[in-house]
Amino acid sequence: MLLVDDLIVNTRLREVSRGGVVAALTKTEYALVEVLIENVGHVVLRPEIIKRVWGTSDSIESSSLDVYIKALRAKIDTDPATKLIYTVRGFGYKLMSYQ
């Protein structure tokens, strides 16, 4: 089980909850959360995310990553005061505590 603030990723059940509410994530969204939470506090470069989630950088457009991150934010990062997922322009994304 991985935990950052009120975000819980249960790797055994492949379940993500935020504030006690289970988020209905797709397989890809779950993989994104897993990559980000495993690197909490650190920037994960776009090519590394793509490689870890899709297996190869040739199999997905870089802009598609942005679409999946947007969908993920809509499900687990809805309150700007407690956001966890940050964009690092030109590099990638990072997940970090809001506290």
Residue, then its C-alpha position, 0 to 999 in steps of 0.5 A: m500500500l502506498l500513501v500520500d496525504d489522503l491518496i491511497v494506492n492499494t497495489r494488491l487490489r489495484e485500487v486507488s482512493r482519495g479522501g476515503v472515496v474509491a476512484a474508478l480508474t482505467k488500467t492506464e490511469y492506475a498505471l499513471v498513478e502507480v508511476l507517480i506515487e512510486n516517485v513521490g516528490h520527484v519529477v518523472l520525465r515524460p519519456e519515462i512515464i510513457k515507457r513505464v505505462w505503455g511499454t515503449s515511447d513509439s506506441i503513444e503520442s506524447s500529447s496523449l499522456d496529457v489527455y490521460i493526466k487530465a482525466l486522472r486529475a478529474k478523478i483524484d485531484t479536483d480541489p486546487a487547495t489539495k492538489l497532488i499532481y503537478t506539471v513540470r513544463g517541458f519535463g514531465y509530472k510529479l506527485m507531491s504532498y499538499q501539506 
